[in-house]
Amino acid sequence: MAEPKRVVIVGGGFGGLACARALDGTDAAVTLLDRHNYHLFTPLLYQVATALLDPSDIAFPLRRAFRKSPNVRFRQATVTGVDLDARIVRTHAGDEIGYDALVLASGGTNNYFGNAPLAEHSIGLKTLPEAMRLRNHVLSCLEEAEQTRDADERRTWLTFVVVGGGPTGVEYAGALDELLDLVLGRDYPSLKRSDARIVLVEGLDRLLGAFHPKLGRYAEETLRRSGSRSEHRRWSKRRTARRSRCGAARRSTPERSCGRQVCGRPTR
Ligand SMILES: Cc1cc2nc3c(=O)[nH]c(=O)nc-3n(C[C@H](O)[C@H](O)[C@H](O)COP(=O)(O)OP(=O)(O)OC[C@H]3O[C@@H](n4cnc5c(N)ncnc54)[C@H](O)[C@@H]3O)c2cc1C
C-alpha cells in the first residue's frame, strides 16, 4: 500500500484551519503547526482589548478542533525556515519535519507604513498578547488618572489616541468609548466621562476607506455623538513617548499631549 501523502500546514489561523478541515478524513497525513496552541478569532480581538470579553472567549484550542480526526495532528511549534529542495520545515526547537505538500498560512504582520517611532510607541492589535497588553494598559491609565489630583495630568491619562480609521481602529474606538461609559463615575467614582477623550487619527479624508463613503460618514457621526473625535491627519514621524504630533491637514493645531496610543492599522 502506498504511503499517505504528508501535508504540513504552517499556521492555524483562518486559512490554515480551513485547509486542515478540508483535509480531515482524507488519505493525507496532515501536520498542523502553529506557534500558539489556539485558533484566534480576530474579529472580536478589540473586545478583549477593551475588557468587554475574556481572552478564552476568542481563543479555541487547536488540539480540541482535531481530537476526533483520524489524520490531522496538531503540533505547537514556531517555524523558523523551510528547505524547499529537501522538502523540510524547520522549527525553533531544531526539529525538521518532512513534507510532500506544504501549505504556508502564517498570516501577515502589522503595517506601520514605514513609521518606526509609531511602531515603537504604540501597542498593536493583531495578537492575543497585544490585546491583553492593551487592555491592561488602558486599565492602568484609568488607575493613574484616579490617583492624581492634577486636572491636566488626569486629562492626559484619560486621552487615548487610536491610529488608523479602518475597521479595527473604528471598532476599537467604539468599544473603548463603551468601556469608559461603563466604568467612569462608577468603578472610578472620581473620574468623569467628560474628562476622557478618544482621538481617532486617520490619514485619509474619511473613515473606513475600504468601504462605501456612506459607511465612513455613519461611523464618524456615531463616534462623534458618543464623544470620540476623528482627526484626518497623517501621523508624523516626529513624536515622543508621551507627546503626539499630527502632521498634514491642520498645521495650525499645536502639538498635543496624549495619554496613550493604540494602533488599528492594516496588515501586510
Ligand atoms: C483586530 C482584527 C480584526 C479583524 N476583523 C476581521 C473581520 O471582522 N472580518 C474579516 O474578514 N477579517 C478580519 N480580520 C482579518 C483576518 O483576521 C485575516 O484576514 C485572517 O486572519 C487571515 O488569515 P490567515 O490564516 O492568513 O492568517 P492568521 O489568521 O493571521 O493566522 C496565521 C497563523 O499563523 C501562525 N504563525 C505565524 N507565523 C508562524 C510561525 N513562524 N510558526 C508557526 N506559526 C506561525 C499565527 O500564530 C497564526 O495563528 C481582522 C484582523 C484583525 C487583526
Ligand as a Chemical Component Dictionary entry (heavy atoms), coordinates in Angstrom:
data_LIG
# 
_chem_comp.id                   LIG 
_chem_comp.type                 NON-POLYMER 
_chem_comp.pdbx_formal_charge   0 
_chem_comp.three_letter_code    LIG 
# 
loop_
_chem_comp_atom.comp_id 
_chem_comp_atom.atom_id 
_chem_comp_atom.alt_atom_id 
_chem_comp_atom.type_symbol 
_chem_comp_atom.charge 
_chem_comp_atom.model_Cartn_x 
_chem_comp_atom.model_Cartn_y 
_chem_comp_atom.model_Cartn_z 
_chem_comp_atom.pdbx_ordinal 
LIG C1  C1  C 0 -8.158  43.007 15.005 1  
LIG C2  C2  C 0 -8.535  42.338 13.707 2  
LIG C3  C3  C 0 -9.870  42.253 13.345 3  
LIG C4  C4  C 0 -10.224 41.632 12.150 4  
LIG N1  N1  N 0 -11.550 41.560 11.824 5  
LIG C5  C5  C 0 -11.924 40.941 10.690 6  
LIG C6  C6  C 0 -13.298 40.812 10.337 7  
LIG O1  O1  O 0 -14.177 41.265 11.072 8  
LIG N2  N2  N 0 -13.604 40.180 9.181  9  
LIG C7  C7  C 0 -12.634 39.663 8.361  10 
LIG O2  O2  O 0 -12.968 39.085 7.317  11 
LIG N3  N3  N 0 -11.330 39.760 8.664  12 
LIG C8  C8  C 0 -10.950 40.390 9.798  13 
LIG N4  N4  N 0 -9.619  40.493 10.105 14 
LIG C9  C9  C 0 -8.629  39.972 9.167  15 
LIG C10 C10 C 0 -8.453  38.477 9.379  16 
LIG O3  O3  O 0 -8.096  38.230 10.723 17 
LIG C11 C11 C 0 -7.337  37.986 8.466  18 
LIG O4  O4  O 0 -7.687  38.259 7.132  19 
LIG C12 C12 C 0 -7.156  36.495 8.649  20 
LIG O5  O5  O 0 -6.827  36.214 9.989  21 
LIG C13 C13 C 0 -6.050  35.990 7.743  22 
LIG O6  O6  O 0 -5.996  34.596 7.922  23 
LIG P1  P1  P 0 -4.634  33.808 7.805  24 
LIG O7  O7  O 0 -4.947  32.377 8.061  25 
LIG O8  O8  O 0 -3.967  34.169 6.524  26 
LIG O9  O9  O 0 -3.695  34.409 8.941  27 
LIG P2  P2  P 0 -3.901  34.443 10.506 28 
LIG O10 O10 O 0 -5.328  34.308 10.891 29 
LIG O11 O11 O 0 -3.134  35.636 10.962 30 
LIG O12 O12 O 0 -3.175  33.127 11.013 31 
LIG C14 C14 C 0 -1.803  32.965 10.921 32 
LIG C15 C15 C 0 -1.403  31.914 11.936 33 
LIG O13 O13 O 0 -0.061  31.558 11.696 34 
LIG C16 C16 C 0 0.629   31.454 12.922 35 
LIG N5  N5  N 0 2.037   31.712 12.650 36 
LIG C17 C17 C 0 2.589   32.832 12.132 37 
LIG N6  N6  N 0 3.906   32.689 11.981 38 
LIG C18 C18 C 0 4.205   31.440 12.416 39 
LIG C19 C19 C 0 5.417   30.698 12.520 40 
LIG N7  N7  N 0 6.595   31.211 12.127 41 
LIG N8  N8  N 0 5.371   29.443 13.032 42 
LIG C20 C20 C 0 4.188   28.903 13.425 43 
LIG N9  N9  N 0 3.016   29.563 13.345 44 
LIG C21 C21 C 0 3.025   30.812 12.847 45 
LIG C22 C22 C 0 -0.009  32.510 13.804 46 
LIG O14 O14 O 0 0.168   32.202 15.187 47 
LIG C23 C23 C 0 -1.466  32.415 13.371 48 
LIG O15 O15 O 0 -2.200  31.505 14.162 49 
LIG C24 C24 C 0 -9.230  41.104 11.295 50 
LIG C25 C25 C 0 -7.884  41.178 11.673 51 
LIG C26 C26 C 0 -7.534  41.780 12.863 52 
LIG C27 C27 C 0 -6.077  41.846 13.262 53 
# 
loop_
_chem_comp_bond.comp_id 
_chem_comp_bond.atom_id_1 
_chem_comp_bond.atom_id_2 
_chem_comp_bond.value_order 
_chem_comp_bond.pdbx_ordinal 
LIG C1  C2  SING 1  
LIG C2  C3  SING 2  
LIG C2  C26 DOUB 3  
LIG C3  C4  DOUB 4  
LIG C4  N1  SING 5  
LIG C4  C24 SING 6  
LIG N1  C5  DOUB 7  
LIG C5  C6  SING 8  
LIG C5  C8  SING 9  
LIG C6  O1  DOUB 10 
LIG C6  N2  SING 11 
LIG N2  C7  SING 12 
LIG C7  O2  DOUB 13 
LIG C7  N3  SING 14 
LIG N3  C8  DOUB 15 
LIG C8  N4  SING 16 
LIG N4  C9  SING 17 
LIG N4  C24 SING 18 
LIG C9  C10 SING 19 
LIG C10 O3  SING 20 
LIG C10 C11 SING 21 
LIG C11 O4  SING 22 
LIG C11 C12 SING 23 
LIG C12 O5  SING 24 
LIG C12 C13 SING 25 
LIG C13 O6  SING 26 
LIG O6  P1  SING 27 
LIG P1  O7  DOUB 28 
LIG P1  O8  SING 29 
LIG P1  O9  SING 30 
LIG O9  P2  SING 31 
LIG P2  O10 DOUB 32 
LIG P2  O11 SING 33 
LIG P2  O12 SING 34 
LIG O12 C14 SING 35 
LIG C14 C15 SING 36 
LIG C15 O13 SING 37 
LIG C15 C23 SING 38 
LIG O13 C16 SING 39 
LIG C16 N5  SING 40 
LIG C16 C22 SING 41 
LIG N5  C17 SING 42 
LIG N5  C21 SING 43 
LIG C17 N6  DOUB 44 
LIG N6  C18 SING 45 
LIG C18 C19 SING 46 
LIG C18 C21 DOUB 47 
LIG C19 N7  SING 48 
LIG C19 N8  DOUB 49 
LIG N8  C20 SING 50 
LIG C20 N9  DOUB 51 
LIG N9  C21 SING 52 
LIG C22 O14 SING 53 
LIG C22 C23 SING 54 
LIG C23 O15 SING 55 
LIG C24 C25 DOUB 56 
LIG C25 C26 SING 57 
LIG C26 C27 SING 58 
# 
